[in-house]
Amino acid sequence: MRKYGGLTITVLAFLPLPVFDLAGVAAGALKMPVHKFLLYCALGKIPKMILVAYAGAYSVDWVLRFVH
């Protein structure tokens, strides 16, 4: 976690897995600064949520094409 902590948190924040909670616990136990942890979380969560939003928007358009 000390060597690849930022990358690990970013990747686990991007993936839809509950393992991310363990990375948060490990980061806290190893005294990672909160501002770094939140930055790495944002780098993983923001792109994931953008993809989820686009997937939702396109799925609605896809469904509406078949309904009409």
C-alpha positions as CSV (number, residue, x, y, z in Angstrom):
1,M,0.0,0.0,0.0
2,R,2.9,2.4,0.7
3,K,4.4,1.9,-2.8
4,Y,1.3,1.5,-5.0
5,G,-1.3,2.9,-2.6
6,G,-2.5,5.7,-4.9
7,L,-2.8,3.4,-7.9
8,T,-4.5,0.7,-5.8
9,I,-7.1,3.1,-4.4
10,T,-7.8,4.6,-7.8
11,V,-8.3,1.2,-9.4
12,L,-10.4,-0.2,-6.6
13,A,-12.5,3.0,-6.5
14,F,-13.2,2.6,-10.2
15,L,-14.2,-1.1,-10.0
16,P,-17.6,-1.9,-8.7
17,L,-16.3,-4.2,-5.9
18,P,-16.8,-4.1,-2.1
19,V,-13.0,-4.6,-1.8
20,F,-12.6,-0.9,-1.9
21,D,-13.6,-0.7,1.8
22,L,-10.6,-2.8,2.7
23,A,-8.4,-0.4,0.8
24,G,-9.8,2.4,2.8
25,V,-9.1,0.6,6.0
26,A,-5.6,-0.2,4.9
27,A,-5.0,3.4,3.9
28,G,-6.2,4.6,7.3
29,A,-4.1,2.0,9.2
30,L,-1.0,3.1,7.3
31,K,-1.8,6.7,8.0
32,M,-2.2,7.9,4.4
33,P,-3.2,11.6,4.5
34,V,-6.9,12.1,4.1
35,H,-6.5,14.6,1.2
36,K,-4.4,12.1,-0.8
37,F,-6.9,9.4,-0.1
38,L,-9.8,11.6,-1.2
39,L,-7.9,12.7,-4.4
40,Y,-7.3,9.0,-5.4
41,C,-10.9,8.1,-4.6
42,A,-12.1,11.0,-6.8
43,L,-9.8,9.9,-9.6
44,G,-11.5,6.5,-9.6
45,K,-15.1,7.3,-8.7
46,I,-15.7,10.3,-11.0
47,P,-14.9,8.4,-14.3
48,K,-16.9,5.4,-13.0
49,M,-20.0,7.5,-12.3
50,I,-19.7,9.2,-15.7
51,L,-19.7,5.8,-17.3
52,V,-22.7,4.8,-15.2
53,A,-24.6,8.0,-16.2
54,Y,-23.9,7.5,-19.9
55,A,-24.9,3.8,-19.7
56,G,-28.2,4.8,-18.1
57,A,-28.9,7.5,-20.6
58,Y,-28.2,5.3,-23.6
59,S,-30.1,2.4,-22.1
60,V,-33.2,4.7,-21.8
61,D,-32.8,5.7,-25.4
62,W,-32.4,2.1,-26.4
63,V,-35.5,1.0,-24.6
64,L,-37.6,3.9,-26.0
65,R,-36.6,2.9,-29.6
66,F,-38.3,-0.4,-29.1
67,V,-41.3,1.0,-27.3
68,H,-42.3,3.5,-29.9
